[in-house]
Amino acid sequence: MFDHNISGKLRDHSQLRTKTLDEILREYSIDKIDFLKPDCEGSEGHILKSDSRSCLGRINKIAMEFHDNLSPLNHDEIKKLLEDHGFSCNADWDGQSQFGYLYARRH
């Protein structure tokens, strides 16, 4: 889940094979997602960067917590990526915290 050692405290770890959202949609023959609510504790940047335009084009709405301290993309970069894929986005953020929420809806 993390690609770095958090403050030197992470000693034990497990490596797991993961699947992209594209792979999940193909495997389960999912053509459309009305509402996606990822709860991935900082992996949102990894997930969104790895998904193809056609995958993101199948999603109507997204609500996600962002973690600017963990994700390889900060919330502004995630917002831009989603807007580039046809979403209108709003952030619920206090302007200071490393955490907040992004809401995206297809035009």
N, CA, C and O atoms as a GROMACS GRO file, in nm:
protein
  428
    1MET      N    1   0.081  -0.118   0.000
    1MET     CA    2   0.000   0.000   0.000
    1MET      C    3   0.087   0.126   0.000
    1MET      O    4   0.049   0.227  -0.058
    2PHE      N    5   0.198   0.118   0.064
    2PHE     CA    6   0.287   0.234   0.068
    2PHE      C    7   0.417   0.201  -0.003
    2PHE      O    8   0.465   0.088   0.002
    3ASP      N    9   0.474   0.300  -0.067
    3ASP     CA   10   0.600   0.277  -0.137
    3ASP      C   11   0.718   0.336  -0.060
    3ASP      O   12   0.827   0.351  -0.115
    4HIS      N   13   0.696   0.368   0.066
    4HIS     CA   14   0.804   0.422   0.148
    4HIS      C   15   0.784   0.380   0.293
    4HIS      O   16   0.675   0.340   0.333
    5ASN      N   17   0.888   0.391   0.370
    5ASN     CA   18   0.885   0.356   0.510
    5ASN      C   19   0.838   0.477   0.590
    5ASN      O   20   0.904   0.581   0.588
    6ILE      N   21   0.727   0.465   0.658
    6ILE     CA   22   0.667   0.577   0.730
    6ILE      C   23   0.745   0.604   0.858
    6ILE      O   24   0.738   0.528   0.954
    7SER      N   25   0.820   0.713   0.858
    7SER     CA   26   0.896   0.759   0.975
    7SER      C   27   0.980   0.649   1.037
    7SER      O   28   1.002   0.650   1.158
    8GLY      N   29   1.027   0.556   0.958
    8GLY     CA   30   1.113   0.450   1.009
    8GLY      C   31   1.042   0.348   1.096
    8GLY      O   32   1.108   0.266   1.160
    9LYS      N   33   0.910   0.352   1.102
    9LYS     CA   34   0.836   0.263   1.192
    9LYS      C   35   0.788   0.135   1.125
    9LYS      O   36   0.751   0.040   1.194
   10LEU      N   37   0.787   0.131   0.995
   10LEU     CA   38   0.736   0.014   0.924
   10LEU      C   39   0.847  -0.091   0.916
   10LEU      O   40   0.944  -0.075   0.843
   11ARG      N   41   0.830  -0.200   0.992
   11ARG     CA   42   0.932  -0.304   0.996
   11ARG      C   43   0.888  -0.428   0.919
   11ARG      O   44   0.963  -0.480   0.837
   12ASP      N   45   0.770  -0.475   0.946
   12ASP     CA   46   0.718  -0.593   0.879
   12ASP      C   47   0.627  -0.550   0.765
   12ASP      O   48   0.557  -0.449   0.776
   13HIS      N   49   0.629  -0.625   0.660
   13HIS     CA   50   0.542  -0.592   0.548
   13HIS      C   51   0.509  -0.719   0.469
   13HIS      O   52   0.577  -0.821   0.481
   14SER      N   53   0.405  -0.708   0.390
   14SER     CA   54   0.365  -0.817   0.301
   14SER      C   55   0.353  -0.760   0.161
   14SER      O   56   0.305  -0.648   0.144
   15GLN      N   57   0.395  -0.834   0.064
   15GLN     CA   58   0.376  -0.794  -0.074
   15GLN      C   59   0.259  -0.871  -0.131
   15GLN      O   60   0.252  -0.994  -0.120
   16LEU      N   61   0.167  -0.799  -0.190
   16LEU     CA   62   0.048  -0.859  -0.248
   16LEU      C   63   0.036  -0.818  -0.393
   16LEU      O   64   0.076  -0.709  -0.431
   17ARG      N   65  -0.020  -0.907  -0.474
   17ARG     CA   66  -0.050  -0.871  -0.611
   17ARG      C   67  -0.177  -0.788  -0.609
   17ARG      O   68  -0.275  -0.823  -0.543
   18THR      N   69  -0.176  -0.680  -0.681
   18THR     CA   70  -0.294  -0.595  -0.689
   18THR      C   71  -0.349  -0.598  -0.830
   18THR      O   72  -0.283  -0.644  -0.924
   19LYS      N   73  -0.470  -0.548  -0.845
   19LYS     CA   74  -0.533  -0.538  -0.977
   19LYS      C   75  -0.570  -0.393  -1.002
   19LYS      O   76  -0.609  -0.321  -0.910
   20THR      N   77  -0.556  -0.352  -1.127
   20THR     CA   78  -0.601  -0.218  -1.163
   20THR      C   79  -0.753  -0.220  -1.176
   20THR      O   80  -0.815  -0.326  -1.187
   21LEU      N   81  -0.810  -0.102  -1.174
   21LEU     CA   82  -0.955  -0.092  -1.195
   21LEU      C   83  -0.991  -0.146  -1.334
   21LEU      O   84  -1.096  -0.209  -1.350
   22ASP      N   85  -0.906  -0.122  -1.432
   22ASP     CA   86  -0.928  -0.178  -1.567
   22ASP      C   87  -0.940  -0.330  -1.562
   22ASP      O   88  -1.030  -0.387  -1.622
   23GLU      N   89  -0.848  -0.395  -1.489
   23GLU     CA   90  -0.850  -0.541  -1.478
   23GLU      C   91  -0.978  -0.590  -1.410
   23GLU      O   92  -1.036  -0.690  -1.452
   24ILE      N   93  -1.021  -0.521  -1.306
   24ILE     CA   94  -1.143  -0.560  -1.236
   24ILE      C   95  -1.265  -0.547  -1.327
   24ILE      O   96  -1.350  -0.635  -1.330
   25LEU      N   97  -1.273  -0.437  -1.400
   25LEU     CA   98  -1.386  -0.418  -1.492
   25LEU      C   99  -1.390  -0.526  -1.598
   25LEU      O  100  -1.497  -0.578  -1.631
   26ARG      N  101  -1.275  -0.561  -1.652
   26ARG     CA  102  -1.269  -0.668  -1.753
   26ARG      C  103  -1.306  -0.803  -1.692
   26ARG      O  104  -1.388  -0.876  -1.748
   27GLU      N  105  -1.245  -0.834  -1.579
   27GLU     CA  106  -1.267  -0.965  -1.516
   27GLU      C  107  -1.414  -0.990  -1.482
   27GLU      O  108  -1.462  -1.102  -1.494
   28TYR      N  109  -1.483  -0.887  -1.438
   28TYR     CA  110  -1.622  -0.902  -1.397
   28TYR      C  111  -1.722  -0.849  -1.500
   28TYR      O  112  -1.840  -0.836  -1.471
   29SER      N  113  -1.672  -0.818  -1.620
   29SER     CA  114  -1.756  -0.770  -1.732
   29SER      C  115  -1.845  -0.653  -1.690
   29SER      O  116  -1.965  -0.652  -1.715
   30ILE      N  117  -1.784  -0.554  -1.626
   30ILE     CA  118  -1.856  -0.434  -1.582
   30ILE      C  119  -1.841  -0.327  -1.689
   30ILE      O  120  -1.730  -0.286  -1.722
   31ASP      N  121  -1.954  -0.283  -1.744
   31ASP     CA  122  -1.952  -0.183  -1.850
   31ASP      C  123  -1.959  -0.041  -1.798
   31ASP      O  124  -1.905   0.051  -1.860
   32LYS      N  125  -2.023  -0.022  -1.684
   32LYS     CA  126  -2.046   0.113  -1.634
   32LYS      C  127  -2.046   0.113  -1.481
   32LYS      O  128  -2.096   0.020  -1.418
   33ILE      N  129  -1.991   0.219  -1.423
   33ILE     CA  130  -1.995   0.239  -1.278
   33ILE      C  131  -2.068   0.370  -1.254
   33ILE      O  132  -2.022   0.476  -1.297
   34ASP      N  133  -2.180   0.364  -1.186
   34ASP     CA  134  -2.254   0.487  -1.157
   34ASP      C  135  -2.185   0.568  -1.049
   34ASP      O  136  -2.172   0.690  -1.062
   35PHE      N  137  -2.139   0.501  -0.942
   35PHE     CA  138  -2.077   0.573  -0.830
   35PHE      C  139  -1.958   0.493  -0.779
   35PHE      O  140  -1.972   0.377  -0.741
   36LEU      N  141  -1.841   0.556  -0.778
   36LEU     CA  142  -1.719   0.492  -0.728
   36LEU      C  143  -1.676   0.565  -0.602
   36LEU      O  144  -1.658   0.687  -0.603
   37LYS      N  145  -1.658   0.491  -0.494
   37LYS     CA  146  -1.614   0.547  -0.366
   37LYS      C  147  -1.491   0.470  -0.321
   37LYS      O  148  -1.501   0.379  -0.238
   38PRO      N  149  -1.374   0.505  -0.377
   38PRO     CA  150  -1.253   0.434  -0.334
   38PRO      C  151  -1.214   0.474  -0.192
   38PRO      O  152  -1.218   0.592  -0.157
   39ASP      N  153  -1.178   0.377  -0.112
   39ASP     CA  154  -1.127   0.401   0.023
   39ASP      C  155  -0.992   0.332   0.028
   39ASP      O  156  -0.981   0.217   0.070
   40CYS      N  157  -0.889   0.404  -0.016
   40CYS     CA  158  -0.761   0.340  -0.041
   40CYS      C  159  -0.645   0.405   0.034
   40CYS      O  160  -0.529   0.379   0.002
   41GLU      N  161  -0.674   0.488   0.132
   41GLU     CA  162  -0.576   0.540   0.227
   41GLU      C  163  -0.444   0.586   0.164
   41GLU      O  164  -0.336   0.544   0.206
   42GLY      N  165  -0.453   0.672   0.064
   42GLY     CA  166  -0.334   0.730   0.004
   42GLY      C  167  -0.294   0.669  -0.128
   42GLY      O  168  -0.200   0.717  -0.192
   43SER      N  169  -0.361   0.564  -0.170
   43SER     CA  170  -0.328   0.500  -0.298
   43SER      C  171  -0.408   0.557  -0.414
   43SER      O  172  -0.398   0.508  -0.526
   44GLU      N  173  -0.488   0.661  -0.388
   44GLU     CA  174  -0.573   0.714  -0.495
   44GLU      C  175  -0.493   0.762  -0.616
   44GLU      O  176  -0.537   0.743  -0.730
   45GLY      N  177  -0.380   0.823  -0.594
   45GLY     CA  178  -0.297   0.866  -0.706
   45GLY      C  179  -0.247   0.749  -0.789
   45GLY      O  180  -0.250   0.755  -0.912
   46HIS      N  181  -0.201   0.644  -0.722
   46HIS     CA  182  -0.156   0.523  -0.793
   46HIS      C  183  -0.269   0.464  -0.876
   46HIS      O  184  -0.250   0.428  -0.992
   47ILE      N  185  -0.385   0.454  -0.816
   47ILE     CA  186  -0.500   0.391  -0.883
   47ILE      C  187  -0.542   0.472  -1.005
   47ILE      O  188  -0.559   0.417  -1.113
   48LEU      N  189  -0.558   0.602  -0.988
   48LEU     CA  190  -0.606   0.685  -1.099
   48LEU      C  191  -0.502   0.698  -1.210
   48LEU      O  192  -0.538   0.703  -1.327
   49LYS      N  193  -0.374   0.703  -1.174
   49LYS     CA  194  -0.270   0.710  -1.276
   49LYS      C  195  -0.264   0.584  -1.360
   49LYS      O  196  -0.227   0.589  -1.477
   50SER      N  197  -0.299   0.470  -1.302
   50SER     CA  198  -0.285   0.343  -1.373
   50SER      C  199  -0.405   0.309  -1.460
   50SER      O  200  -0.398   0.214  -1.539
   51ASP      N  201  -0.514   0.383  -1.448
   51ASP     CA  202  -0.634   0.348  -1.523
   51ASP      C  203  -0.640   0.420  -1.657
   51ASP      O  204  -0.601   0.536  -1.670
   52SER      N  205  -0.689   0.348  -1.755
   52SER     CA  206  -0.695   0.401  -1.890
   52SER      C  207  -0.810   0.501  -1.906
   52SER      O  208  -0.901   0.507  -1.824
   53ARG      N  209  -0.802   0.576  -2.012
   53ARG     CA  210  -0.907   0.673  -2.044
   53ARG      C  211  -1.041   0.601  -2.059
   53ARG      O  212  -1.144   0.653  -2.015
   54SER      N  213  -1.042   0.483  -2.121
   54SER     CA  214  -1.168   0.412  -2.141
   54SER      C  215  -1.227   0.366  -2.008
   54SER      O  216  -1.349   0.362  -1.992
   55CYS      N  217  -1.142   0.332  -1.912
   55CYS     CA  218  -1.190   0.291  -1.780
   55CYS      C  219  -1.254   0.409  -1.709
   55CYS      O  220  -1.368   0.399  -1.662
   56LEU      N  221  -1.183   0.519  -1.700
   56LEU     CA  222  -1.239   0.637  -1.634
   56LEU      C  223  -1.362   0.689  -1.706
   56LEU      O  224  -1.449   0.750  -1.644
   57GLY      N  225  -1.371   0.665  -1.837
   57GLY     CA  226  -1.487   0.707  -1.915
   57GLY      C  227  -1.613   0.629  -1.882
   57GLY      O  228  -1.722   0.668  -1.922
   58ARG      N  229  -1.600   0.519  -1.810
   58ARG     CA  230  -1.716   0.438  -1.772
   58ARG      C  231  -1.774   0.477  -1.636
   58ARG      O  232  -1.876   0.421  -1.593
   59ILE      N  233  -1.711   0.571  -1.569
   59ILE     CA  234  -1.752   0.611  -1.434
   59ILE      C  235  -1.832   0.741  -1.442
   59ILE      O  236  -1.789   0.835  -1.509
   60ASN      N  237  -1.946   0.746  -1.374
   60ASN     CA  238  -2.029   0.867  -1.373
   60ASN      C  239  -1.993   0.962  -1.259
   60ASN      O  240  -1.980   1.082  -1.280
   61LYS      N  241  -1.978   0.908  -1.137
   61LYS     CA  242  -1.950   0.991  -1.019
   61LYS      C  243  -1.844   0.924  -0.932
   61LYS      O  244  -1.836   0.802  -0.923
   62ILE      N  245  -1.764   1.009  -0.869
   62ILE     CA  246  -1.660   0.962  -0.777
   62ILE      C  247  -1.662   1.049  -0.652
   62ILE      O  248  -1.674   1.171  -0.661
   63ALA      N  249  -1.651   0.986  -0.537
   63ALA     CA  250  -1.630   1.056  -0.410
   63ALA      C  251  -1.512   0.988  -0.342
   63ALA      O  252  -1.514   0.867  -0.322
   64MET      N  253  -1.410   1.067  -0.307
   64MET     CA  254  -1.291   1.006  -0.248
   64MET      C  255  -1.226   1.100  -0.147
   64MET      O  256  -1.229   1.222  -0.161
   65GLU      N  257  -1.169   1.039  -0.047
   65GLU     CA  258  -1.082   1.113   0.044
   65GLU      C  259  -0.945   1.120  -0.022
   65GLU      O  260  -0.899   1.023  -0.081
   66PHE      N  261  -0.879   1.235  -0.011
   66PHE     CA  262  -0.742   1.243  -0.062
   66PHE      C  263  -0.645   1.254   0.055
   66PHE      O  264  -0.679   1.301   0.163
   67HIS      N  265  -0.523   1.210   0.028
   67HIS     CA  266  -0.415   1.207   0.128
   67HIS      C  267  -0.292   1.267   0.062
   67HIS      O  268  -0.209   1.194   0.006
   68ASP      N  269  -0.278   1.399   0.068
   68ASP     CA  270  -0.165   1.464   0.001
   68ASP      C  271  -0.031   1.419   0.057
   68ASP      O  272   0.071   1.432  -0.010
   69ASN      N  273  -0.029   1.368   0.178
   69ASN     CA  274   0.097   1.324   0.239
   69ASN      C  275   0.140   1.185   0.196
   69ASN      O  276   0.254   1.145   0.220
   70LEU      N  277   0.051   1.109   0.131
   70LEU     CA  278   0.084   0.971   0.092
   70LEU      C  279   0.074   0.945  -0.058
   70LEU      O  280   0.152   0.866  -0.112
   71SER      N  281  -0.018   1.010  -0.124
   71SER     CA  282  -0.043   0.982  -0.266
   71SER      C  283   0.065   1.044  -0.354
   71SER      O  284   0.115   1.152  -0.324
   72PRO      N  285   0.102   0.975  -0.463
   72PRO     CA  286   0.200   1.034  -0.556
   72PRO      C  287   0.142   1.154  -0.630
   72PRO      O  288   0.218   1.233  -0.688
   73LEU      N  289   0.011   1.170  -0.630
   73LEU     CA  290  -0.055   1.287  -0.688
   73LEU      C  291  -0.124   1.362  -0.574
   73LEU      O  292  -0.198   1.301  -0.497
   74ASN      N  293  -0.102   1.493  -0.564
   74ASN     CA  294  -0.176   1.568  -0.464
   74ASN      C  295  -0.318   1.594  -0.516
   74ASN      O  296  -0.349   1.561  -0.630
   75HIS      N  297  -0.403   1.652  -0.433
   75HIS     CA  298  -0.543   1.666  -0.472
   75HIS      C  299  -0.562   1.755  -0.594
   75HIS      O  300  -0.654   1.731  -0.673
   76ASP      N  301  -0.478   1.855  -0.614
   76ASP     CA  302  -0.488   1.938  -0.734
   76ASP      C  303  -0.454   1.857  -0.859
   76ASP      O  304  -0.518   1.874  -0.964
   77GLU      N  305  -0.355   1.769  -0.849
   77GLU     CA  306  -0.318   1.684  -0.963
   77GLU      C  307  -0.427   1.580  -0.991
   77GLU      O  308  -0.456   1.551  -1.108
   78ILE      N  309  -0.487   1.525  -0.887
   78ILE     CA  310  -0.598   1.430  -0.905
   78ILE      C  311  -0.716   1.502  -0.970
   78ILE      O  312  -0.778   1.450  -1.063
   79LYS      N  313  -0.746   1.621  -0.921
   79LYS     CA  314  -0.856   1.701  -0.978
   79LYS      C  315  -0.832   1.727  -1.126
   79LYS      O  316  -0.922   1.710  -1.207
   80LYS      N  317  -0.711   1.768  -1.162
   80LYS     CA  318  -0.678   1.795  -1.303
   80LYS      C  319  -0.690   1.668  -1.386
   80LYS      O  320  -0.746   1.672  -1.496
   81LEU      N  321  -0.640   1.555  -1.336
   81LEU     CA  322  -0.650   1.429  -1.409
   81LEU      C  323  -0.796   1.396  -1.436
   81LEU      O  324  -0.832   1.358  -1.547
   82LEU      N  325  -0.881   1.410  -1.335
   82LEU     CA  326  -1.024   1.380  -1.352
   82LEU      C  327  -1.090   1.478  -1.448
   82LEU      O  328  -1.171   1.438  -1.531
   83GLU      N  329  -1.057   1.605  -1.438
   83GLU     CA  330  -1.113   1.705  -1.530
   83GLU      C  331  -1.070   1.677  -1.674
   83GLU      O  332  -1.148   1.694  -1.767
   84ASP      N  333  -0.946   1.634  -1.691
   84ASP     CA  334  -0.896   1.597  -1.824
   84ASP      C  335  -0.971   1.476  -1.881
   84ASP      O  336  -0.969   1.453  -2.002
   85HIS      N  337  -1.035   1.398  -1.793
   85HIS     CA  338  -1.113   1.282  -1.836
   85HIS      C  339  -1.263   1.309  -1.835
   85HIS      O  340  -1.343   1.216  -1.832
   86GLY      N  341  -1.302   1.438  -1.837
   86GLY     CA  342  -1.442   1.474  -1.855
   86GLY      C  343  -1.525   1.492  -1.729
   86GLY      O  344  -1.648   1.493  -1.737
   87PHE      N  345  -1.461   1.505  -1.613
   87PHE     CA  346  -1.534   1.524  -1.489
   87PHE      C  347  -1.533   1.671  -1.448
   87PHE      O  348  -1.439   1.744  -1.477
   88SER      N  349  -1.638   1.713  -1.379
   88SER     CA  350  -1.640   1.838  -1.305
   88SER      C  351  -1.608   1.801  -1.161
   88SER      O  352  -1.663   1.704  -1.109
   89CYS      N  353  -1.518   1.875  -1.097
   89CYS     CA  354  -1.472   1.837  -0.964
   89CYS      C  355  -1.491   1.949  -0.862
   89CYS      O  356  -1.481   2.067  -0.895
   90ASN      N  357  -1.518   1.908  -0.740
   90ASN     CA  358  -1.524   1.999  -0.625
   90ASN      C  359  -1.444   1.937  -0.513
   90ASN      O  360  -1.444   1.815  -0.495
   91ALA      N  361  -1.375   2.022  -0.438
   91ALA     CA  362  -1.298   1.975  -0.323
   91ALA      C  363  -1.364   2.025  -0.195
   91ALA      O  364  -1.408   2.139  -0.188
   92ASP      N  365  -1.370   1.940  -0.096
   92ASP     CA  366  -1.410   1.977   0.038
   92ASP      C  367  -1.283   1.969   0.121
   92ASP      O  368  -1.241   1.861   0.162
   93TRP      N  369  -1.222   2.084   0.144
   93TRP     CA  370  -1.088   2.090   0.202
   93TRP      C  371  -1.074   2.218   0.281
   93TRP      O  372  -1.124   2.322   0.238
   94ASP      N  373  -1.009   2.215   0.394
   94ASP     CA  374  -0.993   2.334   0.477
   94ASP      C  375  -0.880   2.425   0.429
   94ASP      O  376  -0.857   2.531   0.488
   95GLY      N  377  -0.809   2.386   0.325
   95GLY     CA  378  -0.701   2.468   0.270
   95GLY      C  379  -0.567   2.449   0.339
   95GLY      O  380  -0.467   2.508   0.298
   96GLN      N  381  -0.564   2.368   0.444
   96GLN     CA  382  -0.439   2.350   0.519
   96GLN      C  383  -0.405   2.203   0.543
   96GLN      O  384  -0.288   2.165   0.537
   97SER      N  385  -0.503   2.122   0.569
   97SER     CA  386  -0.481   1.982   0.603
   97SER      C  387  -0.426   1.904   0.483
   97SER      O  388  -0.441   1.945   0.368
   98GLN      N  389  -0.362   1.791   0.513
   98GLN     CA  390  -0.316   1.702   0.407
   98GLN      C  391  -0.426   1.609   0.361
   98GLN      O  392  -0.406   1.527   0.271
   99PHE      N  393  -0.544   1.621   0.424
   99PHE     CA  394  -0.658   1.536   0.393
   99PHE      C  395  -0.778   1.621   0.354
   99PHE      O  396  -0.793   1.735   0.398
  100GLY      N  397  -0.862   1.564   0.272
  100GLY     CA  398  -0.987   1.630   0.233
  100GLY      C  399  -1.064   1.535   0.142
  100GLY      O  400  -1.030   1.417   0.132
  101TYR      N  401  -1.165   1.587   0.078
  101TYR     CA  402  -1.249   1.505  -0.009
  101TYR      C  403  -1.259   1.568  -0.146
  101TYR      O  404  -1.264   1.691  -0.160
  102LEU      N  405  -1.262   1.484  -0.247
  102LEU     CA  406  -1.288   1.526  -0.385
  102LEU      C  407  -1.414   1.459  -0.432
  102LEU      O  408  -1.437   1.341  -0.408
  103TYR      N  409  -1.496   1.537  -0.500
  103TYR     CA  410  -1.620   1.487  -0.559
  103TYR      C  411  -1.614   1.517  -0.708
  103TYR      O  412  -1.588   1.631  -0.748
  104ALA      N  413  -1.638   1.416  -0.790
  104ALA     CA  414  -1.629   1.434  -0.934
  104ALA      C  415  -1.757   1.379  -0.998
  104ALA      O  416  -1.809   1.276  -0.956
  105ARG      N  417  -1.806   1.451  -1.097
  105ARG     CA  418  -1.927   1.411  -1.168
  105ARG      C  419  -1.902   1.431  -1.317
  105ARG      O  420  -1.846   1.532  -1.358
  106ARG      N  421  -1.943   1.334  -1.395
  106ARG     CA  422  -1.928   1.345  -1.539
  106ARG      C  423  -2.016   1.458  -1.591
  106ARG      O  424  -2.129   1.475  -1.546
  107HIS      N  425  -1.963   1.534  -1.685
  107HIS     CA  426  -2.039   1.647  -1.746
  107HIS      C  427  -2.168   1.598  -1.806
  107HIS      O  428  -2.244   1.677  -1.862
   0.00000   0.00000   0.00000
